[in-house]
Amino acid sequence: MKNLVKILATLGLIVAIALILKGVFGVGKIGANKILKKDTIRYDKCYDTAEWNNYNEHFNDGPFEKWYFDVELSENRVTRTIVWKDEAIKRNKEKNNLVVPKVDMETYRLVSKTNDFVKTENITPDGRSNDHYIFFLKTGKLQLFTSIGEFRQTTNLQCKLY
């Protein structure tokens, strides 16, 4: 009987501590919702479906070592990360006298989002260039719309979701 009382007292103490932690520190908010609902979606191994048949072809022929997007839904932003191949950096310097950093990161704000899509927008300060991405959240498809002056282009990409 004494052992049963000790067990019940210990369980009561554990419940009391859990309630205090939940009330004071919000520990209860860390739970199934955070685990089941992914907040950041990585679009990786993207390739232009009009130019390449798969990511490996893009990687072999393209200018990037890595190129991916982190869609952060709760922060309403997308961060694009590019790691350039050394040959591409050298080529840009020689042909265009353009110095490209090895790693280039840019953050875009989300201008709209639904359960299926998110859209970014990036307008240059002079207003000449307006790029935006549309991320298809369930399929890994990605569309890039580029507008510079009269020039308009749409690029369709396929990515792997992580």
N, CA and C atoms as an extended XYZ file, in Angstrom:
486
Properties=species:S:1:pos:R:3:atomname:S:1:resname:S:1:resid:I:1 pbc="F F F"
N         0.809       -1.191        0.000 N   MET     1
C         0.000        0.000        0.000 CA  MET     1
C         0.860        1.267        0.000 C   MET     1
N         1.972        1.220        0.769 N   LYS     2
C         2.849        2.386        0.814 CA  LYS     2
C         3.444        2.676       -0.565 C   LYS     2
N         3.759        1.594       -1.304 N   ASN     3
C         4.309        1.772       -2.652 CA  ASN     3
C         3.288        2.424       -3.579 C   ASN     3
N         2.016        2.054       -3.476 N   LEU     4
C         0.967        2.638       -4.301 CA  LEU     4
C         0.824        4.123       -4.006 C   LEU     4
N         0.913        4.502       -2.758 N   VAL     5
C         0.823        5.914       -2.370 CA  VAL     5
C         2.008        6.680       -2.959 C   VAL     5
N         3.210        6.082       -2.885 N   LYS     6
C         4.400        6.744       -3.447 CA  LYS     6
C         4.255        6.926       -4.957 C   LYS     6
N         3.744        5.914       -5.644 N   ILE     7
C         3.561        5.993       -7.097 CA  ILE     7
C         2.552        7.081       -7.451 C   ILE     7
N         1.418        7.108       -6.727 N   LEU     8
C         0.399        8.137       -6.994 CA  LEU     8
C         0.922        9.531       -6.674 C   LEU     8
N         1.687        9.670       -5.628 N   ALA     9
C         2.261       10.967       -5.276 CA  ALA     9
C         3.245       11.426       -6.356 C   ALA     9
N         4.051       10.506       -6.858 N   THR    10
C         5.015       10.833       -7.914 CA  THR    10
C         4.291       11.253       -9.190 C   THR    10
N         3.249       10.515       -9.558 N   LEU    11
C         2.475       10.885      -10.749 CA  LEU    11
C         1.824       12.251      -10.575 C   LEU    11
N         1.289       12.517       -9.403 N   GLY    12
C         0.688       13.822       -9.131 CA  GLY    12
C         1.704       14.937       -9.242 C   GLY    12
N         2.916       14.697       -8.729 N   LEU    13
C         3.987       15.694       -8.819 CA  LEU    13
C         4.369       15.952      -10.276 C   LEU    13
N         4.450       14.890      -11.079 N   ILE    14
C         4.782       15.039      -12.501 CA  ILE    14
C         3.708       15.861      -13.219 C   ILE    14
N         2.453       15.578      -12.948 N   VAL    15
C         1.354       16.331      -13.565 CA  VAL    15
C         1.411       17.798      -13.143 C   VAL    15
N         1.670       18.051      -11.865 N   ALA    16
C         1.752       19.432      -11.373 CA  ALA    16
C         2.891       20.183      -12.057 C   ALA    16
N         4.059       19.540      -12.199 N   ILE    17
C         5.201       20.179      -12.870 CA  ILE    17
C         4.866       20.456      -14.328 C   ILE    17
N         4.213       19.498      -14.987 N   ALA    18
C         3.839       19.694      -16.395 CA  ALA    18
C         2.886       20.878      -16.541 C   ALA    18
N         1.919       21.000      -15.639 N   LEU    19
C         0.975       22.124      -15.702 CA  LEU    19
C         1.670       23.454      -15.459 C   LEU    19
N         2.612       23.473      -14.546 N   ILE    20
C         3.371       24.707      -14.286 CA  ILE    20
C         4.191       25.087      -15.513 C   ILE    20
N         4.882       24.102      -16.112 N   LEU    21
C         5.684       24.378      -17.311 CA  LEU    21
C         4.819       24.882      -18.454 C   LEU    21
N         3.655       24.285      -18.606 N   LYS    22
C         2.764       24.719      -19.675 CA  LYS    22
C         2.280       26.141      -19.429 C   LYS    22
N         1.883       26.445      -18.213 N   GLY    23
C         1.356       27.770      -17.906 CA  GLY    23
C         2.397       28.858      -17.945 C   GLY    23
N         3.568       28.589      -17.400 N   VAL    24
C         4.594       29.626      -17.292 CA  VAL    24
C         5.412       29.763      -18.569 C   VAL    24
N         5.812       28.642      -19.156 N   PHE    25
C         6.734       28.678      -20.285 CA  PHE    25
C         6.098       28.330      -21.626 C   PHE    25
N         4.824       27.996      -21.646 N   GLY    26
C         4.160       27.659      -22.891 CA  GLY    26
C         4.650       26.364      -23.510 C   GLY    26
N         5.128       25.442      -22.682 N   VAL    27
C         5.669       24.187      -23.185 CA  VAL    27
C         4.620       23.405      -23.964 C   VAL    27
N         3.380       23.518      -23.627 N   GLY    28
C         2.325       22.785      -24.314 CA  GLY    28
C         2.150       23.197      -25.760 C   GLY    28
N         2.645       24.384      -26.115 N   LYS    29
C         2.526       24.847      -27.496 CA  LYS    29
C         3.493       24.119      -28.418 C   LYS    29
N         4.517       23.521      -27.847 N   ILE    30
C         5.427       22.691      -28.627 CA  ILE    30
C         4.821       21.305      -28.605 C   ILE    30
N         4.320       20.874      -29.697 N   GLY    31
C         3.663       19.579      -29.700 CA  GLY    31
C         3.378       19.116      -31.099 C   GLY    31
N         2.277       18.424      -31.247 N   ALA    32
C         1.928       17.801      -32.519 CA  ALA    32
C         1.814       18.820      -33.636 C   ALA    32
N         1.291       19.990      -33.355 N   ASN    33
C         1.123       20.996      -34.398 CA  ASN    33
C         2.467       21.386      -35.015 C   ASN    33
N         3.486       21.578      -34.180 N   LYS    34
C         4.808       21.940      -34.683 CA  LYS    34
C         5.456       20.773      -35.431 C   LYS    34
N         5.210       19.574      -34.948 N   ILE    35
C         5.846       18.412      -35.563 CA  ILE    35
C         5.164       18.052      -36.878 C   ILE    35
N         3.846       18.109      -36.913 N   LEU    36
C         3.104       17.663      -38.085 CA  LEU    36
C         3.057       18.707      -39.192 C   LEU    36
N         3.090       19.980      -38.857 N   LYS    37
C         2.983       21.021      -39.859 CA  LYS    37
C         4.361       21.611      -40.129 C   LYS    37
N         4.878       21.303      -41.283 N   LYS    38
C         6.207       21.760      -41.656 CA  LYS    38
C         6.155       23.236      -42.011 C   LYS    38
N         7.037       24.021      -41.418 N   ASP    39
C         7.032       25.467      -41.607 CA  ASP    39
C         7.942       25.905      -42.753 C   ASP    39
N         9.041       25.212      -42.971 N   THR    40
C         9.980       25.560      -44.034 CA  THR    40
C        10.015       24.425      -45.050 C   THR    40
N         9.848       24.786      -46.306 N   ILE    41
C         9.896       23.814      -47.394 CA  ILE    41
C        11.085       24.168      -48.273 C   ILE    41
N        11.966       23.220      -48.479 N   ARG    42
C        13.126       23.464      -49.332 CA  ARG    42
C        12.848       22.933      -50.732 C   ARG    42
N        13.026       23.813      -51.715 N   TYR    43
C        12.967       23.463      -53.132 CA  TYR    43
C        14.410       23.312      -53.579 C   TYR    43
N        14.805       22.073      -53.852 N   ASP    44
C        16.196       21.798      -54.175 CA  ASP    44
C        16.246       20.972      -55.458 C   ASP    44
N        17.426       20.912      -56.035 N   LYS    45
C        17.649       20.152      -57.271 CA  LYS    45
C        16.687       20.614      -58.370 C   LYS    45
N        16.547       21.926      -58.495 N   CYS    46
C        15.655       22.522      -59.493 CA  CYS    46
C        16.325       22.533      -60.864 C   CYS    46
N        15.513       22.323      -61.885 N   TYR    47
C        16.024       22.418      -63.248 CA  TYR    47
C        14.938       22.962      -64.163 C   TYR    47
N        15.373       23.658      -65.196 N   ASP    48
C        14.473       24.237      -66.195 CA  ASP    48
C        13.986       23.107      -67.095 C   ASP    48
N        12.691       22.844      -67.080 N   THR    49
C        12.141       21.712      -67.834 CA  THR    49
C        12.215       21.923      -69.347 C   THR    49
N        12.379       23.155      -69.812 N   ALA    50
C        12.491       23.409      -71.251 CA  ALA    50
C        13.913       23.143      -71.758 C   ALA    50
N        14.910       23.250      -70.871 N   GLU    51
C        16.296       23.089      -71.297 CA  GLU    51
C        16.897       21.732      -70.970 C   GLU    51
N        16.457       21.122      -69.861 N   TRP    52
C        17.049       19.872      -69.415 CA  TRP    52
C        15.961       18.847      -69.127 C   TRP    52
N        16.321       17.579      -69.241 N   ASN    53
C        15.386       16.491      -68.957 CA  ASN    53
C        15.346       16.120      -67.483 C   ASN    53
N        16.426       16.434      -66.765 N   ASN    54
C        16.482       16.104      -65.341 CA  ASN    54
C        17.526       16.978      -64.656 C   ASN    54
N        17.599       16.849      -63.355 N   TYR    55
C        18.519       17.682      -62.579 CA  TYR    55
C        19.974       17.374      -62.911 C   TYR    55
N        20.296       16.104      -63.136 N   ASN    56
C        21.692       15.764      -63.410 CA  ASN    56
C        22.214       16.459      -64.665 C   ASN    56
N        21.388       16.542      -65.703 N   GLU    57
C        21.797       17.272      -66.911 CA  GLU    57
C        22.035       18.742      -66.586 C   GLU    57
N        21.139       19.327      -65.821 N   HIS    58
C        21.284       20.731      -65.424 CA  HIS    58
C        22.575       20.917      -64.641 C   HIS    58
N        22.809       20.046      -63.678 N   PHE    59
C        23.997       20.188      -62.847 CA  PHE    59
C        25.263       20.112      -63.683 C   PHE    59
N        25.310       19.181      -64.621 N   ASN    60
C        26.504       19.015      -65.452 CA  ASN    60
C        26.717       20.206      -66.379 C   ASN    60
N        25.633       20.747      -66.953 N   ASP    61
C        25.742       21.831      -67.928 CA  ASP    61
C        25.591       23.223      -67.319 C   ASP    61
N        24.957       23.328      -66.175 N   GLY    62
C        24.608       24.622      -65.601 CA  GLY    62
C        25.736       25.285      -64.835 C   GLY    62
N        25.528       26.537      -64.412 N   PRO    63
C        26.577       27.322      -63.750 CA  PRO    63
C        26.644       27.146      -62.229 C   PRO    63
N        25.724       26.367      -61.644 N   PHE    64
C        25.633       26.306      -60.186 CA  PHE    64
C        26.136       24.991      -59.608 C   PHE    64
N        26.830       25.080      -58.465 N   GLU    65
C        27.119       23.888      -57.665 CA  GLU    65
C        25.879       23.516      -56.865 C   GLU    65
N        25.228       24.537      -56.321 N   LYS    66
C        23.984       24.353      -55.576 CA  LYS    66
C        23.069       25.522      -55.903 C   LYS    66
N        21.786       25.240      -55.866 N   TRP    67
C        20.787       26.269      -56.115 CA  TRP    67
C        19.498       25.785      -55.482 C   TRP    67
N        19.058       26.462      -54.433 N   TYR    68
C        17.846       26.021      -53.752 CA  TYR    68
C        17.121       27.206      -53.118 C   TYR    68
N        15.868       26.948      -52.761 N   PHE    69
C        14.999       27.956      -52.166 CA  PHE    69
C        14.430       27.406      -50.867 C   PHE    69
N        14.467       28.202      -49.807 N   ASP    70
C        13.807       27.849      -48.552 CA  ASP    70
C        12.574       28.731      -48.414 C   ASP    70
N        11.407       28.106      -48.504 N   VAL    71
C        10.136       28.810      -48.351 CA  VAL    71
C         9.761       28.733      -46.873 C   VAL    71
N         9.808       29.875      -46.198 N   GLU    72
C         9.492       29.945      -44.772 CA  GLU    72
C         8.093       30.544      -44.632 C   GLU    72
N         7.113       29.657      -44.479 N   LEU    73
C         5.710       30.068      -44.511 CA  LEU    73
C         5.343       31.007      -43.370 C   LEU    73
N         5.785       30.725      -42.154 N   SER    74
C         5.399       31.573      -41.027 CA  SER    74
C         6.105       32.921      -41.049 C   SER    74
N         7.263       32.990      -41.699 N   GLU    75
C         8.008       34.250      -41.786 CA  GLU    75
C         7.639       35.051      -43.034 C   GLU    75
N         6.808       34.469      -43.898 N   ASN    76
C         6.392       35.113      -45.143 CA  ASN    76
C         7.576       35.548      -46.000 C   ASN    76
N         8.526       34.619      -46.158 N   ARG    77
C         9.688       34.932      -46.987 CA  ARG    77
C        10.235       33.679      -47.642 C   ARG    77
N        11.009       33.905      -48.704 N   VAL    78
C        11.724       32.848      -49.413 CA  VAL    78
C        13.172       33.291      -49.532 C   VAL    78
N        14.086       32.409      -49.189 N   THR    79
C        15.503       32.708      -49.348 CA  THR    79
C        16.055       31.824      -50.455 C   THR    79
N        16.613       32.492      -51.469 N   ARG    80
C        17.254       31.768      -52.577 CA  ARG    80
C        18.750       31.738      -52.309 C   ARG    80
N        19.344       30.550      -52.408 N   THR    81
C        20.785       30.393      -52.209 CA  THR    81
C        21.381       29.809      -53.480 C   THR    81
N        22.423       30.468      -53.969 N   ILE    82
C        23.153       30.000      -55.145 CA  ILE    82
C        24.617       29.840      -54.751 C   ILE    82
N        25.183       28.685      -55.085 N   VAL    83
C        26.620       28.477      -54.969 CA  VAL    83
C        27.121       28.275      -56.392 C   VAL    83
N        27.906       29.229      -56.866 N   TRP    84
C        28.378       29.214      -58.248 CA  TRP    84
C        29.549       28.266      -58.423 C   TRP    84
N        29.610       27.633      -59.591 N   LYS    85
C        30.791       26.844      -59.959 CA  LYS    85
C        31.937       27.813      -60.224 C   LYS    85
N        33.150       27.382      -59.917 N   ASP    86
C        34.322       28.233      -60.121 CA  ASP    86
C        34.467       28.647      -61.584 C   ASP    86
N        34.152       27.721      -62.508 N   GLU    87
C        34.251       28.044      -63.937 CA  GLU    87
C        33.287       29.173      -64.320 C   GLU    87
N        32.110       29.168      -63.728 N   ALA    88
C        31.116       30.212      -64.029 CA  ALA    88
C        31.577       31.561      -63.493 C   ALA    88
N        32.182       31.557      -62.323 N   ILE    89
C        32.711       32.811      -61.756 CA  ILE    89
C        33.793       33.367      -62.675 C   ILE    89
N        34.686       32.491      -63.117 N   LYS    90
C        35.777       32.910      -64.010 CA  LYS    90
C        35.234       33.426      -65.343 C   LYS    90
N        34.249       32.714      -65.901 N   ARG    91
C        33.648       33.105      -67.185 CA  ARG    91
C        32.970       34.478      -67.079 C   ARG    91
N        32.234       34.722      -65.985 N   ASN    92
C        31.586       36.029      -65.792 CA  ASN    92
C        32.607       37.146      -65.701 C   ASN    92
N        33.718       36.877      -65.060 N   LYS    93
C        34.771       37.888      -64.934 CA  LYS    93
C        35.403       38.180      -66.289 C   LYS    93
N        35.706       37.132      -67.051 N   GLU    94
C        36.375       37.304      -68.343 CA  GLU    94
C        35.469       37.924      -69.397 C   GLU    94
N        34.242       37.434      -69.519 N   LYS    95
C        33.345       37.886      -70.588 CA  LYS    95
C        32.631       39.199      -70.268 C   LYS    95
N        32.204       39.360      -69.033 N   ASN    96
C        31.365       40.512      -68.684 CA  ASN    96
C        32.015       41.465      -67.686 C   ASN    96
N        33.244       41.141      -67.279 N   ASN    97
C        33.922       41.908      -66.240 CA  ASN    97
C        33.029       42.037      -64.995 C   ASN    97
N        32.336       40.949      -64.697 N   LEU    98
C        31.399       40.904      -63.579 CA  LEU    98
C        31.958       39.988      -62.503 C   LEU    98
N        32.089       40.528      -61.288 N   VAL    99
C        32.573       39.738      -60.172 CA  VAL    99
C        31.368       39.140      -59.454 C   VAL    99
N        31.299       37.811      -59.475 N   VAL   100
C        30.190       37.089      -58.854 CA  VAL   100
C        30.717       36.432      -57.586 C   VAL   100
N        30.039       36.619      -56.448 N   PRO   101
C        30.502       35.947      -55.233 CA  PRO   101
C        30.259       34.441      -55.332 C   PRO   101
N        31.050       33.668      -54.640 N   LYS   102
C        30.887       32.207      -54.649 CA  LYS   102
C        29.487       31.818      -54.171 C   LYS   102
N        29.030       32.450      -53.074 N   VAL   103
C        27.701       32.180      -52.533 CA  VAL   103
C        26.882       33.461      -52.630 C   VAL   103
N        25.710       33.344      -53.230 N   ASP   104
C        24.808       34.486      -53.387 CA  ASP   104
C        23.475       34.122      -52.740 C   ASP   104
N        23.033       34.954      -51.817 N   MET   105
C        21.757       34.710      -51.145 CA  MET   105
C        20.880       35.939      -51.302 C   MET   105
N        19.612       35.690      -51.575 N   GLU   106
C        18.654       36.788      -51.695 CA  GLU   106
C        17.344       36.366      -51.046 C   GLU   106
N        16.729       37.307      -50.350 N   THR   107
C        15.464       37.032      -49.679 CA  THR   107
C        14.345       37.780      -50.380 C   THR   107
N        13.259       37.067      -50.633 N   TYR   108
C        12.074       37.626      -51.265 CA  TYR   108
C        10.933       37.585      -50.259 C   TYR   108
N        10.097       38.583      -50.269 N   ARG   109
C         8.935       38.552      -49.382 CA  ARG   109
C         7.774       37.889      -50.111 C   ARG   109
N         6.952       37.182      -49.340 N   LEU   110
C         5.747       36.595      -49.913 CA  LEU   110
C         4.696       37.681      -50.037 C   LEU   110
N         4.110       37.804      -51.211 N   VAL   111
C         3.048       38.790      -51.409 CA  VAL   111
C         1.675       38.141      -51.365 C   VAL   111
N         1.626       36.816      -51.536 N   SER   112
C         0.365       36.103      -51.391 CA  SER   112
C         0.664       34.625      -51.183 C   SER   112
N        -0.281       33.950      -50.493 N   LYS   113
C        -0.110       32.517      -50.280 CA  LYS   113
C        -1.461       31.870      -50.029 C   LYS   113
N        -1.556       30.616      -50.468 N   THR   114
C        -2.719       29.776      -50.215 CA  THR   114
C        -2.186       28.432      -49.729 C   THR   114
N        -3.057       27.465      -49.587 N   ASN   115
C        -2.607       26.126      -49.200 CA  ASN   115
C        -1.827       25.451      -50.322 C   ASN   115
N        -2.012       25.910      -51.567 N   ASP   116
C        -1.387       25.269      -52.720 CA  ASP   116
C        -0.224       26.051      -53.325 C   ASP   116
N        -0.197       27.376      -53.159 N   PHE   117
C         0.775       28.222      -53.838 CA  PHE   117
C         1.265       29.340      -52.924 C   PHE   117
N         2.490       29.802      -53.189 N   VAL   118
C         2.962       31.065      -52.623 CA  VAL   118
C         3.611       31.856      -53.748 C   VAL   118
N         3.535       33.177      -53.636 N   LYS   119
C         4.092       34.053      -54.669 CA  LYS   119
C         4.988       35.082      -54.004 C   LYS   119
N         6.144       35.304      -54.621 N   THR   120
C         7.076       36.338      -54.160 CA  THR   120
C         7.096       37.471      -55.165 C   THR   120
N         7.722       38.556      -54.760 N   GLU   121
C         7.924       39.660      -55.700 CA  GLU   121
C         9.204       40.373      -55.333 C   GLU   121
N         9.959       40.773      -56.345 N   ASN   122
C        11.193       41.514      -56.131 CA  ASN   122
C        11.269       42.602      -57.195 C   ASN   122
N        11.102       43.834      -56.778 N   ILE   123
C        11.171       44.968      -57.697 CA  ILE   123
C        12.444       45.740      -57.372 C   ILE   123
N        13.261       45.986      -58.395 N   THR   124
C        14.494       46.739      -58.171 CA  THR   124
C        14.153       48.179      -57.792 C   THR   124
N        15.050       48.850      -57.066 N   PRO   125
C        14.773       50.227      -56.631 CA  PRO   125
C        14.428       51.189      -57.773 C   PRO   125
N        15.010       50.964      -58.957 N   ASP   126
C        14.701       51.857      -60.084 CA  ASP   126
C        13.393       51.463      -60.784 C   ASP   126
N        12.804       50.346      -60.367 N   GLY   127
C        11.529       49.921      -60.938 CA  GLY   127
C        11.636       49.268      -62.303 C   GLY   127
N        12.852       49.119      -62.817 N   ARG   128
C        13.021       48.560      -64.164 CA  ARG   128
C        12.803       47.061      -64.206 C   ARG   128
N        13.163       46.360      -63.129 N   SER   129
C        13.086       44.911      -63.124 CA  SER   129
C        12.068       44.452      -62.088 C   SER   129
N        11.271       43.500      -62.491 N   ASN   130
C        10.270       42.938      -61.594 CA  ASN   130
C        10.289       41.426      -61.788 C   ASN   130
N        10.861       40.729      -60.823 N   ASP   131
C        10.891       39.269      -60.859 CA  ASP   131
C         9.933       38.750      -59.808 C   ASP   131
N         9.294       37.645      -60.099 N   HIS   132
C         8.578       36.964      -59.039 CA  HIS   132
C         8.541       35.467      -59.302 C   HIS   132
N         8.469       34.752      -58.200 N   TYR   133
C         8.402       33.306      -58.234 CA  TYR   133
C         7.023       32.874      -57.758 C   TYR   133
N         6.521       31.786      -58.346 N   ILE   134
C         5.335       31.114      -57.825 CA  ILE   134
C         5.768       29.688      -57.494 C   ILE   134
N         5.615       29.321      -56.224 N   PHE   135
C         5.971       27.998      -55.737 CA  PHE   135
C         4.705       27.157      -55.616 C   PHE   135
N         4.686       26.031      -56.275 N   PHE   136
C         3.579       25.079      -56.181 CA  PHE   136
C         3.919       24.157      -55.007 C   PHE   136
N         3.231       24.346      -53.890 N   LEU   137
C         3.620       23.713      -52.636 CA  LEU   137
C         3.480       22.199      -52.611 C   LEU   137
N         2.631       21.643      -53.447 N   LYS   138
C         2.386       20.200      -53.394 CA  LYS   138
C         3.131       19.412      -54.466 C   LYS   138
N         3.555       20.083      -55.535 N   THR   139
C         4.159       19.356      -56.653 CA  THR   139
C         5.652       19.614      -56.837 C   THR   139
N         6.186       20.661      -56.215 N   GLY   140
C         7.590       20.990      -56.412 CA  GLY   140
C         7.844       21.798      -57.664 C   GLY   140
N         6.787       22.183      -58.355 N   LYS   141
C         6.968       23.035      -59.529 CA  LYS   141
C         7.223       24.468      -59.063 C   LYS   141
N         7.909       25.187      -59.918 N   LEU   142
C         8.295       26.556      -59.600 CA  LEU   142
C         8.303       27.338      -60.902 C   LEU   142
N         7.671       28.497      -60.898 N   GLN   143
C         7.694       29.366      -62.079 CA  GLN   143
C         8.395       30.664      -61.724 C   GLN   143
N         9.306       31.080      -62.597 N   LEU   144
C        10.004       32.348      -62.465 CA  LEU   144
C         9.521       33.259      -63.574 C   LEU   144
N         9.006       34.412      -63.187 N   PHE   145
C         8.582       35.427      -64.151 CA  PHE   145
C         9.576       36.573      -64.073 C   PHE   145
N        10.190       36.905      -65.217 N   THR   146
C        11.171       37.977      -65.283 CA  THR   146
C        10.650       39.061      -66.198 C   THR   146
N        10.753       40.291      -65.730 N   SER   147
C        10.332       41.436      -66.523 CA  SER   147
C        11.367       42.538      -66.357 C   SER   147
N        12.069       42.857      -67.468 N   ILE   148
C        13.042       43.947      -67.462 CA  ILE   148
C        12.692       44.845      -68.637 C   ILE   148
N        12.176       46.029      -68.343 N   GLY   149
C        11.710       46.915      -69.413 CA  GLY   149
C        10.634       46.223      -70.222 C   GLY   149
N        10.865       46.074      -71.516 N   GLU   150
C         9.903       45.399      -72.399 CA  GLU   150
C        10.095       43.889      -72.434 C   GLU   150
N        11.221       43.414      -71.921 N   PHE   151
C        11.531       41.982      -71.939 CA  PHE   151
C        10.696       41.250      -70.897 C   PHE   151
N        10.055       40.156      -71.316 N   ARG   152
C         9.253       39.321      -70.415 CA  ARG   152
C         9.614       37.858      -70.677 C   ARG   152
N         9.784       37.103      -69.608 N   GLN   153
C        10.117       35.691      -69.770 CA  GLN   153
C         9.520       34.886      -68.613 C   GLN   153
N         9.034       33.687      -68.935 N   THR   154
C         8.551       32.745      -67.929 CA  THR   154
C         9.414       31.490      -68.011 C   THR   154
N         9.940       31.062      -66.878 N   THR   155
C        10.746       29.856      -66.811 CA  THR   155
C        10.042       28.872      -65.897 C   THR   155
N         9.833       27.651      -66.396 N   ASN   156
C         9.195       26.597      -65.606 CA  ASN   156
C        10.262       25.649      -65.081 C   ASN   156
N        10.263       25.460      -63.776 N   LEU   157
C        11.249       24.619      -63.126 CA  LEU   157
C        10.566       23.479      -62.392 C   LEU   157
N        11.272       22.370      -62.270 N   GLN   158
C        10.838       21.268      -61.437 CA  GLN   158
C        11.877       21.084      -60.344 C   GLN   158
N        11.419       20.935      -59.108 N   CYS   159
C        12.320       20.805      -57.964 CA  CYS   159
C        11.906       19.624      -57.114 C   CYS   159
N        12.811       19.189      -56.263 N   LYS   160
C        12.489       18.204      -55.235 CA  LYS   160
C        12.161       18.947      -53.961 C   LYS   160
N        11.147       18.480      -53.252 N   LEU   161
C        10.734       19.109      -51.995 CA  LEU   161
C        11.344       18.368      -50.812 C   LEU   161
N        11.844       19.147      -49.862 N   TYR   162
C        12.389       18.576      -48.623 CA  TYR   162
C        11.779       19.292      -47.449 C   TYR   162
